[in-house]
Amino acid sequence: MTEKRRKEAHDADDKELELIIHGHFYQPPREDPWTEEIEEESSAEPFSNWNERIHSECYRPNSVSRVLGEFGKIREIVNNYTYLSFNFGPTLLSWMEKYDPQTLARIVKADSLSMARNNGHGNAIAQVYNHIIMPLADEKDRETEILWGIADFRKHFGREPEAMWMSETAVDIATLEAVIKHGMKFVILSPFQAAQVQTPDKKWVDVSNGKIDTSQPYWIQTPSGNIAAFFYEPELSSDISFNHLLHSSEIFVERLMEAFEKNSMVNIATDGEIYGHHEPFGDMCLAYTFSEYLSGKENKISKRIRVTNYASFLERHPPKLEAKLKAGGTSWSCAHGVERWRSDCGCRINHDNGWNQKWRTPLREALDTLRDSLRKVFESEGAKCFKDPWAVRNAYIDVILSDYNPEEKRKFAGEWFISKEAEKCWRLLASQRNALLMYTSCGWFFDDISGIEPKQLMLYASKAHTALGQLISNSSIEKFSKKLHEAVSNIPSEGNGSKIFHAITTPRLKAKQRFLNQTILSNFSGIEAHKEGRYKIRLEGEAFWGENDEESNLKKANGISHLGRGTALALDVRTESKTRFAWISKFQPSPPETIIFEIGENFRWPGGDPRGKTWDEIRPVAGKRKGALVLGMKDLFRVEARHILNETENRTEKEFSVLLKNVVGLLKPVFDISDIVGLKVNESIIKLLKTISEYVWHEYVIAELFHDAKIFEHKMKLYGIEISKERVREDVSNRVDRMLKRIGEEGVRSPEFDRMLTFMKAAQDAEIRIDAKVGQEIIYSLLRSEGRSMIGAMLEEKSENYPSLLKLFDAAARLNIDISYEQKLIEPFEKKLSEDPSVWP
């Protein structure tokens, strides 16, 4: 920031300036409706899926964002959510609760801290449940989306929301009436959604070009009452989102001050993912702005800028004027209102490829037709099952948020069910949940129906239908598929929506059989499953035998049987539907193969009990059974397949490393003779060493045999072989993180601390760069908590803490944390220590 600008800021009048920066953090629900797991998304590599990737680049970093000082050292770690106004999509929070509860806890804590700073008003606001376009929804769906969004907010933040983010800021009068009904105080909108604004002398001025004063809220009148609306500042919001304004915190603050020259309140709203995902290190720009420029620190801008949130500002500055919205539904990402989510309006991502979006209309029409069919069943059958079908759908969020906890389900059923057919009741509710999810807005946002987002909507549609089982006819899904014929892809090989729909849903219709196959493989073929899925499988009556062995009712103690058979009961924990199956498996020779078919109560094995028969005798008979499926490893769910592959790779790599060490041992006589006689070793041997040396060195380091690693590295250098340290960096960093997690729980005096320091010192002496992000955060926290307490005690001449503090300083310095402030604090103690040996610890 220039000196002129600083002076202008300081010399300005005493009027308080207020800044609100809102981040809309959201990901569409990505879980496979049959498994409730997110399948691998190759476009998100090197991560397994887009949730994991964006979480790593944005959601987590914003809770622990680094502020760097001199020499690139970490001066401060900032939780940006403490200062940001924000909303998180409920489906994203549910995923985060399982995947990274620590980050979620920091987000919730930030909201709590912000309440203390903002007169009881928290930074967090709610969001409609699964990001549907509210003006395109009917009254019943709007009601459920709002109630589910409020319930999710209440669960995670422990309070009632004061506002609700509208997906794509899409609103119409009916939508505003719905949120007013449920106590929402304000909405956040694009300035281009406003049509007219009232002047102080009660005249109306056209602002349809976006030129509305964004420094104040406005009343919007509806038949149900008024609601406040904030229109965000367009230029700053756009430049942050699309013009890389976050490349420099200094330029960002310059732009803020220019805006403050015109207005005393500036409010910015963007997708939250801009802070780290779309704009790498955008979270750090934000953290530096909050920590350095807006904190009132010396030589920065001014203490007069108050970083606040909408609810706090609204309490102190209620609307004085009224605004009117453009007719019909409007949004922030479609210049044509809400047409982007139902027609080929011209709004798209890529304008250069000549594609069209005519597929949007038949996709919505197909979903609407299916929705109406599902509702007829829900209303007719629901009247027999529930006290009030639509009220029970609204309340079903309690079961969803409990992750289908059996006790919560029993409680819910006791309160709402009037039928003893519990399975039918749960089927109806599961269908309606998927019927809501199939309207998630992202399905229309992008450019082609073959994208992962429209496919996800089709999966939800299929699950909404199949969840009802025999309660609904196949004609409903046939009409849906027929309408999708009209949704033609821009990619010729993809065909149309109907072709895509059948391609992605057909394999999933046999989810129970695939889960059973997975369970059989994990129990009897030596493949270890990592967790139980949506279906609980109970195996019964297993028997195992070898091709030429005597019959045995148990797995071989020293290995895996060739063949096995049994029955199983599969329970869907969502709907409580039960299905019985019979299975026959070949476990050896690999690859394993299983035949599965549904059975009734009086089941008999086709062709008689297969025990004692060979697979060649069994397969033709069992495979002809009606509904029989032949499944193998290729039919594992992708999440499980990835887990198994990773486990196998890790095991193989460890075994491989042992073999490589043996190879090095075998080569030792060659190099010994070479040294003695002074002749060069053959180049083919050197090439072999280059190939294996990194693996061998890696194993020495991971085993903490640093002396051996050093000797090995020195020998390799003698033969002109340089060992890359990059491969081992991640493993070493992860080990430091694990050590420090334990230390974080036990404190600075943990017996693990000395071992961790020794390991870090040895690794860094071996020129391995440690990038332990979690470890940095733990040491930073310990430095600010236990470290400061120890310093306080030392200044009172209680010197017993000194050795522990020095260890903490050592760890911090090794993790690139700036400790200059803490070192300055203990200067009086160290001066006294140097002068008076009697105070030595």
Protein Blocks (a to p, Z undefined) as FASTA:
>chain_A
ZZklmmmmmmmcfbdcddddddddddddfbdfklopacddfklpcbfblklmmmmmmmmm
mmmcccddehhiafbdcdfklmpccdddfklmmmmmmmmmmlmmmmmmmmmmmmmmngoi
afbdcddfklpafklpcfklmmmmmmmmmmmmmmmnopacfbdcdehhiacfklmmmmmm
nopabdcddfklpfbdcdfkopacdfknopacfkbccddddfkbccddddddfklmmmmm
mnopmmpmklmmmmmmmmmmmpmbdcddddfklnoplmghklmmmmmmmmmmmnopghia
bfkbccddfklmmmmmccfbdcdddehjddfkbcnhjmmmopcehpafblmlopacklmm
mmmmmmmmmmmmmmmmmmmmmmmmpmblmlmmmmmmmmmmnoopaklmmmmmmmmpcbfb
lmlmmmmmmmmmmmmmmmgfklmmmmbfkbmklmmmmmmmmmmmmmnmmmbcfklmmmmm
mmmmmmccfblknopmklmmmmmmmmmmmmmmmmmmmmmmmmmnopacfbdcfbdcddeh
iacddfkbccdfbdcfkbccfbdcdddddddfklopacdddddddfbdcddddddddddf
kdcdehiafehiafklmmmmmmmpghiacddfklpcfklmmmmmmmmmmmmmmmmmmmmm
mmmmmmmmmmmmmmmnopacdfklmmmmmmmmmmmmmmmmmnopaklmmmmmmmmmmnop
acdfklmmmmmmmmmmmmmmmmmmnojklmklmmmmmmmmmmmmnopacddfklmmmmmm
mmmmmmmmmmmmmmnopaklmmmmmmmmmmmmmnopafklmmmmmmmmmmmmmmmmmlpZ
Z
